Amino acid sequence: MKKVFTILAFSLFTLSTFAQNLQVHYDFGDERKMVTTTLEMFKPDKYGSTFFFVDFDYSSDSRNVENGISLGYWEIARSFKWSENQKFEPRIEFNNGGAYFGPINNAWLIGGQYTFNSADFSKILTIQANLKRIKDGKINDDFTTDNLLGFQLTAVWGLQLMSGKLSFLGFADFWRQDTYFGDKEFVFLSEPQLWYNVNENFSFGGEIELSSNFVEDGFQVNPTLAVKWTF
């Protein structure tokens, strides 16, 4: 599975900017060798900001899917503010999707975020802390979590280098979930991205998915090559 929690990086470097982009990744990870598309949008306003993305994984024989989309997933998040220079913002988020092995259950997150930034917004770091409620989280036929309540901690960063020609973006998630066997475990997922911005619209680069106990037990490293078009 390419991404269950995909990149939350803002793809913007002023808070008054509307940003929307389409990414196409080729995944070189073991038993992956597949294409993923990601459509992201971030739009701030005087009351906060809205962010969403939609991911599609396209089939690969190693995943026993002959053709078509093997995973679809989306997230939408809204943060709230009441003053112009507010650093802390309450937030709410919804996650949902489906894959060849079954549905990805609805999840609601509620919490807050605090943003650190340089004066020109070329350096941004946002820290999030959320309660996470998973609806009817069925693990197997013998174990079902009804409205599981857990937590998720997230860091999102954006760094502009070389007068904006190079962008280092990414996120890191840490959360608790129930395993297939009904045990609780902690999961780490990070996807740093590096982009060379040819112009204001076209970029090329890639990401490295770093994970622990995410889909598979143990630590995993899965790189991609990618292109991005910013609208």
N, C-alpha and C positions, 0 to 999 in steps of 0.2 A: 504494500500500500504506500503510494508516494507521499501523500500529505493528509493527515487528519486534522492537524492544526497547522495551517499554512501561514505564510509570512504576514505579520501585522505591520510591517514597516511602512511608514507613512508616505514614502515617495514624494515628499515635499519638504521644502526648507524655508518657507515662510508660512505663518499661520493663516494668512489671508488667501492662500493658493488653493484652487480646486485641482485635484489630481486624479486621473483615471488612466490605467495602463493595462495592456494585455501582454502576458509573458508566455513563451513557449519553451519548455524545458525538455531535454532528453536525459533520462536517468540512467547512469552507468552502474547502479547498485546491483549486487548479486541477485539473480533471479528477477530482475526488473526489466532493464533494457526496453523502456517504454517512453512515450511522450505524455507530458502533462501540460495542460493549458490553465492559466490562472488569470482571471479578470478581477482587478482591484479598483476600488473607488474610495477616495477620502475627500470629504467636503466639510470645511468648518463654517460656522455661522456665529452670530452674536450670542446664541444660546448654548453653544458647545460644538460638537462635531459628530458626523456620521461616517462610519467605515464599513465597507462590506467587501467580500471576495467570493468568487465561485471557482472551484477547482474541478477539472475533469481529467481522469486518468484514461488513456486509451490502451486497448488490450495488448497483451504480449503473450506468446505461446507459453512462456515459463510460468505464467499465472493461470494457465488452463482456460484462457478466454480467447476465442478464435478471432473475434472482431467486435467493433463497437466500443462503447464506454464501459470500463470495468469499475469505475468509481466516480460518483458525483458528490460534492460536498460544498456547503456554503456556510458562511458566518456573517452576521450583521451586528454591529455594535454602535451604541450611542452614548456619548459623554455629555455632561451638562455643566454649564457655568452661568454665573450671574454677575461677573465683573470682567472688565477688559483684560486685566493682567493676572487673572486667577491661575494658580499653579495646580491646585488640587481640584479634581472634577469627579463627582459620582458618575458611575457608568452602569450600563446594562447590556447584555450580549445574548444572542441566540445562535445555536449551532445545530445543524441537521445534515443528513446525507444518506447515501445508500451505496453498497458495493456488491460485487458478484457473490460475496459470501453472506449477504443479508443487509438489513437496514442499519444505519447508524442512528441511535436513539436521540430524540430531542434532548437538548441540554440548555439550561438557562444559567447565566452567570450574572451576579450582581455584586458590585463592590465599588472601588475607587481607583483613581490613578493620579500620580504626581509627575509632572514634567519638568526636567531640567534642560536648559538650552543656552547656547551662546547668544550674544547680542544680535548676530546676523542669521541665526537659526541654521548655521552650517553644521552645528553639532547639537543633536537632540537625544535625550534619554528619557523614556517614560517607564515608570515602575507601576505595575498593577497588582492589586490584591483582590481576589474574588471568592465568594462562596459559589459553589457549582452544584446544581440540582439536575440529575439525569433522570428522565422520565422512563419508568418501566425498563430498567437496565438489565435485561435478561443475559446471564452469562452462559448457562447451559440449561438442559431440560430439568435439572434438579436444583438449580440455584437462580433465583430472580431477585434483583434489588428493586423494590418499588420506591421510586422517587429518591434515589440515592443522593445524599447531601455530602459533598466533599469540599475541597478547596483547590484553587489554582493560583500560582504566583507567576507573573510574566514580566520580563524586561524587553523593551523594544528600543532599538537605537537606529540612528541615521547619522552618517558622517560624510561630509563633502570634502574631497581632496583635489589638489591640482586645479584650483579655481573652478571646481564643479565638474571637471572632466571625469573624475573617478568618484564613485559612490560606494560606500561600505554600509550596508543595511542589514538588519536581521532582528531576530527575536530569540528568546529563550523561555521555555515553559517548564514549570515544575508542578506536578499535581499528584493526587492520590486517586487510585482507581481499584476496583475489584477485579481479580484475575478470573480466568476460566475455571479455576478450582475453588472459587469462593473466598480466596484469601485477599487481603489488602496489600497493595504494593505501591511504591512511589515510582513515578515516571519522569524522565527528563527528555526534553526535545528542544533542539536548537537548529536554526537554519540561517546561518550567515550567508549573505549574498555580496558579491563584488561585481560592479557594473562599470564598463567604460562607456561614457556618454558621447557618442559620435556627434550628436546635435541635441536640440531640446526634445526631439521626438524619439530617435532611435538609439538603443543601447544594446551592447552584447556583454556577456559575462557568464555567470553561473552561481551555483550555491553548493554548499556541503551540508547535508542533513546529518546531524550528530544526535544519537538517541541512546537511551538506556531503558530497557524494559518497555519499549514502544513497539507494539505488534509482535516482536520477537524478544526473547529473553537475552539479556546481556547487552553489551555496547556495540552499536552499529555505526558505520560511516558510509554514506551514500552520496556521491558527487553528481552534479548535473552540469551540462552546458546549456546556455539559454540565450534567447534574444528577447528584447522588450520594446514595445511601442507605446509611448506616452501620448495620450490624446490631448 
